[in-house]
């Protein structure tokens, strides 16, 4: 059973109306989808925070708009850059039996062996595009990097497994994480230090008499 979040339909779209909504502790939002008409609504900021804690960032929410319920997932939100408060939310209307495309957070877990040896962890991807039915969307995808050594990489192919309830929409060779050599070692390998004095090979050098 989906968690219910109360919402009210919005019919005023002026800046002053949006400002008043936020002043009252609510958030302007929009419901959209392939089989529904877009509908502007407002929701309680406190209720949204509570709901996300219950179902997760990608969980299915039963949005009750003035008594009419619609299953939705939160697809995007806008945040005030200074106050770090959510100021607008997009909800995608979903059918629990139909697959949808969403972005899921990618989290590296564990202390990589290569980092312990002085290597530097690189993470090119921080979220993955997946396809799944709404109820099977993972809250996040965790990848264990404990055994990753200096010079090694993890790719999408390394995290594919049978029986998954979702499909990862990335190329198998796309890099998830890698560990670069320690900086000091990189500097040494970039070019050998030359001893003081004349170069070993002076061919082609222009010289002037002393």
C-alpha positions in Angstrom: 0.0 0.0 0.0 1.4 3.4 -1.0 2.0 6.2 1.5 -0.6 8.9 1.0 0.5 12.6 0.6 -2.2 15.3 0.7 -2.2 17.9 -2.1 -4.4 20.8 -3.2 -5.0 21.9 -6.8 -3.5 25.3 -7.6 -5.4 27.8 -9.7 -3.3 30.9 -9.1 0.0 31.0 -11.0 1.3 34.5 -10.4 4.6 35.0 -8.6 2.7 36.5 -5.6 0.6 33.4 -5.3 3.6 31.1 -5.4 5.3 33.3 -2.8 2.2 33.0 -0.5 2.2 29.2 -0.9 5.8 29.0 0.3 5.2 31.5 3.1 2.5 29.1 4.4 5.0 26.2 4.6 3.8 24.6 1.4 5.5 23.8 -1.9 4.2 24.3 -5.4 4.3 21.1 -7.5 3.1 19.7 -10.8 1.7 16.3 -11.7 2.4 15.1 -15.3 2.4 11.9 -17.3 1.7 10.3 -20.6 -1.9 9.4 -19.7 -2.9 12.3 -17.5 -3.3 16.0 -17.9 -0.7 18.2 -16.2 -2.1 19.5 -12.9 -0.5 22.2 -10.7 -0.8 21.4 -7.0 0.6 22.4 -3.7 1.8 20.1 -0.9 3.0 20.6 2.7 6.7 20.9 3.0 6.7 19.0 6.3 4.5 16.2 4.9 6.8 15.8 1.8 9.8 15.4 4.0 8.1 12.9 6.2 6.8 10.9 3.1 10.3 10.8 1.5 11.7 9.4 4.8 9.1 6.7 4.7 9.2 5.6 1.0 12.6 6.8 -0.1 13.6 9.2 -2.9 12.2 6.9 -5.6 9.3 5.3 -3.8 5.7 5.3 -5.0 3.4 7.9 -3.4 -0.3 8.0 -3.4 -1.0 11.7 -4.0 -4.4 12.7 -2.8 -5.5 15.8 -4.7 -8.7 17.1 -3.0 -10.0 13.5 -2.6 -8.8 12.1 -5.9 -5.8 9.8 -5.6 -3.0 9.2 -8.1 0.1 7.1 -7.8 3.2 9.2 -8.5 7.0 9.2 -8.1 9.1 12.2 -7.4 11.1 12.9 -10.5 12.7 16.3 -9.9 12.8 19.1 -7.4 14.2 22.6 -7.3 16.1 23.9 -4.3 16.8 27.4 -3.0 20.5 27.8 -3.5 20.9 29.9 -0.3 18.4 28.4 2.1 18.7 24.9 0.7 14.9 24.5 0.9 12.8 22.7 -1.7 10.8 25.3 -3.7 9.2 23.2 -6.4 8.5 19.5 -7.1 7.7 17.5 -10.2 5.6 14.3 -9.8 5.3 11.7 -12.5 1.9 9.9 -12.6 2.6 6.1 -12.8 0.8 2.8 -13.5 2.3 0.2 -11.1 2.2 -2.4 -13.9 4.1 -0.3 -16.4 7.9 0.3 -16.5 9.3 3.8 -16.3 12.7 5.3 -16.8 14.2 7.0 -13.7 17.6 8.1 -12.4 18.9 6.3 -9.3 21.7 7.5 -7.0 24.9 5.5 -7.2 26.7 5.1 -3.9 30.2 3.6 -3.4 30.5 1.7 -0.1 33.5 0.3 1.7 37.1 1.6 2.2 38.9 0.8 -1.0 42.2 -1.0 -0.6 43.8 1.2 -3.2 42.9 4.3 -1.3 44.4 2.9 1.8 47.6 2.5 -0.2 47.6 6.2 -1.2 45.6 6.0 -4.4 42.9 8.5 -5.4 39.3 7.4 -5.9 37.6 8.7 -9.0 33.8 8.4 -9.5 32.6 9.5 -12.9 29.0 8.4 -12.4 26.9 9.6 -9.4 23.5 8.3 -10.7 22.4 5.6 -13.0 19.5 5.6 -15.5 17.3 2.5 -14.9 14.1 1.1 -16.2 11.7 -0.6 -13.8 8.1 -0.9 -12.6 7.5 1.8 -10.0 7.4 -0.6 -7.0 10.8 -2.1 -7.9 12.8 1.1 -8.3 15.7 0.8 -5.9 16.2 3.7 -3.4 19.8 3.7 -4.4 22.4 1.4 -6.0 25.3 0.5 -3.8 28.6 -0.8 -5.1 31.2 -2.3 -2.8 34.7 -0.9 -3.7 36.6 -2.5 -0.7 38.7 -4.7 -3.0 39.5 -2.1 -5.6 43.3 -1.7 -6.0 45.4 1.1 -7.4 45.1 1.1 -11.2 41.9 -0.9 -11.2 38.4 0.1 -12.4 34.8 -0.9 -11.9 32.4 -0.8 -14.9 28.7 -1.3 -15.4 29.5 -4.9 -16.4 30.8 -5.5 -12.9 27.5 -4.7 -11.2 25.1 -6.5 -13.6 23.5 -9.6 -12.0 20.8 -12.0 -12.8 17.4 -11.7 -11.2 17.5 -7.9 -10.9 14.2 -6.2 -10.7 15.4 -3.3 -12.9 17.5 -2.7 -16.0 20.5 -0.4 -16.0 20.6 1.7 -19.2 24.3 2.2 -19.6 27.0 0.6 -21.8 28.8 -2.3 -20.1 32.2 -0.7 -20.4 31.2 2.6 -18.8 33.4 3.3 -15.8 31.8 3.5 -12.3 34.9 4.0 -10.3 38.7 3.8 -10.6 41.7 4.4 -8.4 44.5 6.5 -9.7 48.1 6.1 -8.5 49.3 8.3 -5.7 50.2 11.8 -6.8 53.8 11.6 -5.7 54.2 8.4 -7.8 52.6 10.0 -10.8 55.1 12.9 -10.6 58.0 10.6 -10.5 56.7 8.5 -13.4 56.0 11.6 -15.5 59.8 12.1 -16.1 63.0 10.9 -14.5 64.9 13.4 -12.4 68.2 14.4 -14.1 71.4 14.8 -12.1 73.0 18.2 -12.0 75.6 18.9 -14.8 75.5 18.5 -18.6 72.7 16.6 -20.3 73.5 13.0 -21.3 72.7 13.8 -24.9 73.7 17.2 -26.2 73.1 16.5 -29.9 71.3 19.4 -31.5 72.0 21.9 -28.7 73.3 25.3 -29.6 76.2 26.5 -27.5 78.2 29.7 -27.3 81.9 30.0 -26.4 82.6 31.0 -22.9 
